[in-house]
């Protein structure tokens, strides 16, 4: 109820994935949600959708990039700012969450380089803060 309606959709998907991950043995993995949203860019498949789908297959690289997030800051990597060449046609907006002592996990949005950055950054920040509070309260 603390989140705006457009952020609740993202929060619901993230919380569902998080609860699923907590129910199984802990491991390093990437949970993916929202792939159907890429259909909005169907007319630009080769330049917008295909690179994002390929980036999602690079889970080890995404885990490494998500691991670079610190505190409640939002990390933004656009195109050529991604050191890993296959991700240079995408963007990553990510943040970590946890309590005062440690980071529990990270979350992020991988998308085309022409995404709505202000909304994506605000959404990632809000969901990360929400998850941190939710998990800290038990």
N, C-alpha and C positions, 0 to 999 in steps of 0.2 A: 504493500500500500504506500510505501515511501517513494516508490519510483514512478516516473511518468509512464503513461500507457505505452508509448513506443519502446521504452526500456524494459517494461515487464515481459514482453515477448522474448527478448534476449535473455533476461534473468531466468525465466522459466526454463528455457532450453539449457542454460548453463547449470542451474540447480539440479535439473533432472540428470544431466551427465555426471555431475559431481556426486550425487547420491548413488548412482550406479557404480561409480568408481570406488566409493567408500565401502560398498557392499561386497566387493571382491578383494582379492589379495592386492596389497599396494604394489604398484609398479610405475615405471615411467611410461606414459602413453599419451597420445593426443586424442581427444574426443572431438569429433567434427559434427557440427550442426549448421543448418542454414544453407546447405548446398543448393536447394531449390531456388533460393534468392538470386542465384546467378542467371536464371532464365531471363531476368530483366535486361541482360546484356547480350541476348542471343544474336542480335544483328552484328555484334562485334566479337563473335566467338573466338577467332584466332588471336585477337589482341587483348581481350578482357577476360573471357571465361577459361579458355584453354590454359593460360599460364597459372591461373589460380588453382585449377584442378590439379595441375602438375605439382604445384607447390604443396598442396595438401598431401600428396603422395610422399613427399620428402619429410616424413615424420621425425627422423633423427635430427635433421637440420632445424625443423620447427622447434623441437624440444630444446636444442641448443640456444636458439634465438630467444625463446620464452624464458630460458634460464638466465638470460642477461638482464631481465627486469629486476629492479630493486625498489623496495619500499612501495609507496603508493604513487610513485611517478608513472606517467604513461610514456612508453617508448614508441616512437614512430619512425619507421624505416620506409622510405619511398624509393621505389625503383633501384637506381644505381647505388643507393645507400646500403642495400643488402649486399654483403660481401660474397654471398653464395650466388654464383651466376644464374642458375635456373630461377631464382627468386627475384631477379632484377627487373622483371616485367610486372611485378606485383608490389603491393604495399602491406606492411604489417603494423598494426596498432595493438600494443599489448601492455599489460600491467600485472603485477603480482598481488597476492593478498595473503593475509595471515594475522598474527597478533604482534605485540610489541617485541617479543623475543625472536620470532622466526617467520620466514616465508613458508607458507604451506604449498602453494601452487601458483601458477600463472594462467592467465587467459588472454586471448587476443582475437583479433579479426584479421584474416588474410583476404585481400580483395584487389581489385584493379587499381592502378595508380590514380585513376580519376574518381575515387570515391568521395563521399561527403565527409571530409576530415573532421570538422567541428562536431558534427553529430556522432560520428564513430568514436572520437576521443572521449566525448562526454559519456557515451554509453558504456565504453570499456571502464572508465573511471568509476562510474556509478555502480556497475555490476560488481567490480572488484571490491569496492568498499562495502557493498551490501553483503557479499559472500563472507568477507572478513568478519563483519559484525555478527552475521547469522551463525557462523561456525564458532565464534568466540563465546557466544551466549549459550551454545549447546543446543 
